[in-house]
Amino acid sequence: MKIEVRVPTLSDSVASGTLLPWRKAVGETVARDETLVDLETDKVILEIPAPASGTLIELRKEEGAEVKADEVVAVIEAGEGVAAPAADATAAQTTVAPPAAKPAPAPQAPAPTAPAPTVPLPAAAAPAVTPGETRREPMSRLRQRVAERLVAAQHTAAMLTTFNEVNMQPVNELRQRFKAEFEVRHGVKLGYMSFFVRAVCKAIQQFPIVNAAIDGNAIVWNGDADIGIAISSPRGLVVPILRRAQTLSSAEIEAAIAGFAQRARDNKLTLEELTGGSFSITNGGVFGSLLSTPILNPPQSAILGMHTIQERPVAENGQVVIRPMMYLALTYDHRLIDGRDAVQFLVAVKAALEAPEGLLEGV
């Protein structure tokens, strides 16, 4: 019996995708639920599995073809007695959802000269180009989508950035005091991001306009802080969403972000994880950025930029002392958010981080 292989249902925000290289060739046997081909959308890579065991007898669409939901891409002649490859069966069982996910240990990186808020994922390797050579290649759908959104943000929002700096010594001391106990109790490392997420959620309670958005001539007020966490993946920048972050403990935040990072590395993030969001946090500091002006992630109205932690001389009580300092940048849509609210919001984030005892839960 011939069985058609169809493109899975896509979300409302994704109209189509591009087929990546086929994992099976015509004439090869396949097992039910074995991945036949990956579908690259402008948000995630989806797997198209075999609907039945049998033999792949026809490819209706070639690598690079643009396809839509429910479109037939291949045909299988169904048969019995075909076992799934062990490697694929193992891989199929590894995807889990946050915040209960405990990510696989990552390779150890060289120790940084100053503490870094998070560990960056490796960027996509740039192809080698020999001297005198010029090479042209198509942009990935994700890169195209990122480019479109960034240009749209520049044209549609009145973006303005305000800056401040935060003394990270209190957070560093708190982490050193509790990180061992925290990891034993929760099975996840105590990083910096949980402090920043909780500081943002605390500041949003005081300045909810920063968590709002413009929709036509209306203001959409969001009761939940759905925080997008910008992550550099092998395919480019992705921004999975921490849903209702204001309700999450420090351990839940750290576990969820670690899960995002692992699934981004494995191209396993789902469309649901990348949809929505009311505010974003991006961390250029993991790459050594000292200061930058982040770009809004529409339709959100604000984004917080973190930067590298650097020891600098600062004045405290009339004395010059050395402290681990970080510049913070808040880019906001001035059509909705007044400068006063933006500045006070960033000051509130700074104040929370410099008195971080109330930001740490679960120890």
N, C-alpha and C positions, 0 to 999 in steps of 0.2 A: 504494500500500500504506500502510495506517495504522500508525503506530509510536507507542507510548506513551512519554511522558516521565515518568520515575520519580525519586523522591527517592533520592539516593545513600546508600550504607551509612554509618551513623553509628557512633561509638565506643560502647563499653559504658557510658560515663559520660553519654552524651547520648541521651535517649529520643526527643526530637522537636524540631521547629523551627518557626519562623513565617515564612511567605512574605512577602517584601518586595515592592515594586511590580514588576509585570511589565515587562520591557524590550521585549517584543514584544506586538502585539495580534493578535487573530484575523484571518486573512486576509493577514498579512504573510509574506514569504518569510524563511526562516532557513537558516543554513549549519551544517553538521555542526560540533559542538564550540563553536558560538557560545553565549554565556551567555544564557539565556532569563529567568531570575529568580534572585535571591539568597535564600538560606535562612538566617535568623538563628537561631542556637542560643544557649544560655546561655554559650558559650565563644567561638565564632568565627562568621563569616559564610562560608557555603559557596556556591559557584556551582553552579547546575543547568544543564548544557549541553544543547544539542540533540543527540540521538543520531544524527540523520541530516539531510541537507539536504532542504528541501521547503517546504511551506506550513503555518503554524500554523492548524489548523482548529477546535480546541476547548481551552478552559481548564476543567479539572475543578475547580480550586481557585482561589479569589480571593485577592487581597492580604489579608494578616492571618490567613489560615487556618493552623491548627496541623496539621502533617503529620508522619508517621513515615517511617522508612526503607522504601524500595521502594514507597511509595504513589504512585499515578498522579496527576499534577498537570496534564497536558496531553496533547494528541494532535497529531501531525504527519502530513500527507499527504506521503509521501516523493516526491521528484522529483530530476531531474538538472540540472546546470548552474547551481547557485546558489553564488555565491562568497561567502566570508566577508568582512565589512567589514574594511578595512585597519586601522582603529583597534583593533578587537577582536583581530585577529590579532597585532598588535604587543603588546597588553597581555597576551595569553596567553603570550608568550615571556619576560615580565619576571620571573616568579617564580623565585627561586633559593633554595637552602638554605644556612644557615650551617654552619662559619665561613668558607667560601670566598667568600661573597657580599661584593661591594663596593657599598655603598648609593649611591643617587643623591645628589648634593650637595643639602643642605637649604638653604632660604633663610637668609641671614645675619641673625642677631638682634642687637639692640643689646648692646654689651659690658656685662657685669655689673660692679657696683662691687667685688665680690669673686669669686674663682674659684668656679665652680659645678661639681659633680662630673659632671653629665650635662646634656644639653639636653632639656627637656621637650617632649613632643608637645603640640600645641594641644588643649585640651579641647573637648568638644562645645559648639557655640555655644548659649547659652541664648536661647529665643525671647523677643522683646520683648513686654512686657505693659504696656498703657497704664494710667494712673491710673484707679482705680475698676473695673478689669477683673479677673475671676477666670477662669483657664483650667484645665481638667482634661484630662490626656492620659495614656495608658497608659505604664507603665514598660517599657523594653526588656527583653528576656529576660536580657541580660547584667546589667543593673542589678538585676533581680529576684534573679538568682542570687547576685550579690555581697551583696545585703542578707541573703539567707537564710544565707549562709556566715558573715557577720560576726556575726549574731545567734547562730548555732549555736556559733561559737567562744566567745562570751561565756558561754553556758550550759553548755558541755561541758568547757572547760579552766579550770584554776586559773591564770589569767594574772597574771604579775608582771613588772615592768619594772625593770631596773637601768641606771644611767647612768654614763657616763665622758666624758672629752673628750680629743681628740687634737690635737697640734700638727702642722699640715699643712705646715709650712715644709720639712721634708726631702723630702716628696713633691713639693711645688712646685718645689724646686730641681732635683730629679732630672728632672722633666718638662721644665723649661726647658733643661736640659743636653742631653737626648736626643730631644726631640719632633720636631725637623726630620729628623734621621737616621732616626728610627723611621718617620715617615710615608713617606719616600722608599723605605725598604727594604721596608715591608710594605703600603703603599698604604692605610693607615688611621691616623687620628689617635690619639695616645697620650692617653687621657683619665684620669679618676680611677677608673673602675669596675674596671679590671683590677687595680689595687692593692688595692681592697677585696675583690674576689672572691678573689684569691690570699691575702690576709691571713686571710680567713675559712677558706679551705681549710687553711691552715697551722694555725690555731687548732683546727679540727675534728680534726686528727690528734692533738692533745694532749687534747682533750675530746670524744670521739666521742659521748657521751650527748646533746650538743646537736644532733647530726645524726640522732638516733634518733626513734622514734615509738611511741605506745601503740596497740595493737590488742587490744581487749577486756582480758584480764588478762595479755597478753604484751607484751614490749618488742621492737620490730623495729629491729635494728641495721643501718644502711645502710653498706656498704663504699665506696660512691661518694658524692661531694658533688655532688648534683644541685641546683644553685642556681637558685631562681626569682628573676627580676629584674622587679620591679614597674614597669610602664610605663603612663603615662597616654595612652590612645588616644582618638580622637573618640567612641568608643562607651562609654568608661569605663575602669576599671582592668583591665588584663590582666597575667598573670604567666607569660611564657614561661620555659622551663627550659633552663639551661646544663647539658647532660648531662656527667657525669664532669668537672666543672670542675677537679678536682685534677690532671688530665692536660693541661690547656690552657695554651698559652703566653699571654703578654700580648697578642700580636697576634691570636691566635685568639679570645680573650675580647672584645677591642675590636671585632673584625669581626663576631662573632656578635651582640653587643648592638646594634651599628649596624644589622645586618640585621633583628633583632627590631623595632627602632624603626620602620624603613621599612615593614615588612610590617604592623605594627600601624596605622600611618597609612593604609595602603592596604587595610586589612581583609583581609590575605592570610595571617595566621597560621593554622597548621594545628592540628587537634585534638591531634595528637601533640606539638606544641611546647608546648601548654598543659597537658599531662597529667603528673602525677607531681610530683617535687620533694621534697627532704628538708630544705631550709632556704631562707629567702627574704631578700632585701635590698630595702629600699624607701628612696627618696631624696626626702624632702620638702623638702630644701634647695634644689632647683631652683625651687621656688615661693616660697622665702623663709622657710620654717619654721625657727625657731631651736631648738625642742625639741618633741618629741611622744612619744606612747606608741603604737607600732604594734600592730596586732591580728594575732594568729596566723592563718596560712593552713592550716587543718586538712587532713590529719592531722599536719602538721608541728608540731614542738614548740618552734621558736624562729624569730625574725625579727629582723634587724638594721635599725635605722632610722638613716639618715644625715641630716644637717641642713646648713643653710647655713654656709659658711665666713665667719667674722667676725673681723676684727682686734680683739684684746683685750689688755689688760695682764696679764701673767703673771709670776710670780717664777721666776727662773733663777739659781742660784748666789748667792742673796742680793740679786739685782738685779731691778728691775722692767723688763721689756722688752715690746715689742709683737710678738705672734705671730698668724698666721692659725689660729684655733682652730675646731674642729668638735665639737659635742656628738654623742655616740653613744648610742643606746638599744637595749638588747636586751630584747625581750619574750619570755618563756619560759613553758612549761607546768610549774608547780611540782609537779604530780603526778609528773612524771618527772625533772625537773632540779632539783637542790638549788641553793640560793642560792650556795653556795661555788663550784660548778662554773660557774654562770652568770657570776658576777663574775670568776672567773679566766679564763674564755673571753674576756670583753670586754677584760680587761687584756692578754691575749695578742694580740688584734686591734690594740689601741692600740700595743703594743710593736713589732709588725711594721710598722705604718704609720710609726712614728717612726724606724725604721731600715730604710728601704724598699729598700735595694740588692738584697737577696735576693728581692724581689718582682718585679723587672723582668727579663724575658727578651727576647732577640732584638735586643740593641743591642751 
